[in-house]
Amino acid sequence: MLTVLIADDEPHVVDLVRVTLEDDRVRVVAAGDAAAALALAGARAPDVILLDVGLPDRSGVEVCAELRRDPRF
């Protein structure tokens, strides 16, 4: 099963992505801030990560840079 992590603090955006992508082959997991996104990424090893640039605690660009430094991603 393909896992998609969406990091966004807007519930309607998360819902839109979930309704659009989720089916019997795709599981969507969501995080509302950067810390939760990094924790979920480490725990779930998602195949795709969608990051909101304007997360409440850090920018999605910073999260992306941190993930790129991690050899698991």
CORVENQUI-V183295 format. One record per residue. N is the residue number from 1. RES is the residue in one letter. PHI is phi in radians with two decimals (999 if undefined). Layout:
n=N res=RES phi=PHI
n=N res=RES phi=PHI
This chain:
n=1 res=M phi=999
n=2 res=L phi=-1.41
n=3 res=T phi=-1.96
n=4 res=V phi=-2.00
n=5 res=L phi=-1.77
n=6 res=I phi=-1.98
n=7 res=A phi=-1.95
n=8 res=D phi=-2.71
n=9 res=D phi=-1.63
n=10 res=E phi=-1.80
n=11 res=P phi=-1.00
n=12 res=H phi=-1.18
n=13 res=V phi=-1.22
n=14 res=V phi=-1.04
n=15 res=D phi=-1.06
n=16 res=L phi=-1.08
n=17 res=V phi=-1.12
n=18 res=R phi=-1.04
n=19 res=V phi=-1.13
n=20 res=T phi=-1.28
n=21 res=L phi=-1.80
n=22 res=E phi=-1.30
n=23 res=D phi=-2.73
n=24 res=D phi=-1.27
n=25 res=R phi=-1.89
n=26 res=V phi=-2.24
n=27 res=R phi=-1.91
n=28 res=V phi=-1.89
n=29 res=V phi=-2.03
n=30 res=A phi=-2.26
n=31 res=A phi=-2.33
n=32 res=G phi=-1.64
n=33 res=D phi=-2.68
n=34 res=A phi=-1.12
n=35 res=A phi=-1.06
n=36 res=A phi=-1.15
n=37 res=A phi=-1.10
n=38 res=L phi=-1.14
n=39 res=A phi=-1.14
n=40 res=L phi=-1.15
n=41 res=A phi=-1.07
n=42 res=G phi=-1.17
n=43 res=A phi=-1.41
n=44 res=R phi=-1.83
n=45 res=A phi=0.80
n=46 res=P phi=-1.15
n=47 res=D phi=-1.39
n=48 res=V phi=-2.41
n=49 res=I phi=-2.18
n=50 res=L phi=-1.88
n=51 res=L phi=-1.99
n=52 res=D phi=-1.31
n=53 res=V phi=-1.17
n=54 res=G phi=-1.82
n=55 res=L phi=-1.22
n=56 res=P phi=-1.17
n=57 res=D phi=-1.78
n=58 res=R phi=-2.73
n=59 res=S phi=-1.36
n=60 res=G phi=-1.08
n=61 res=V phi=-1.14
n=62 res=E phi=-1.14
n=63 res=V phi=-1.11
n=64 res=C phi=-1.02
n=65 res=A phi=-1.07
n=66 res=E phi=-1.14
n=67 res=L phi=-1.11
n=68 res=R phi=-1.16
n=69 res=R phi=-1.30
n=70 res=D phi=-1.54
n=71 res=P phi=-1.07
n=72 res=R phi=-1.19
n=73 res=F phi=-2.02
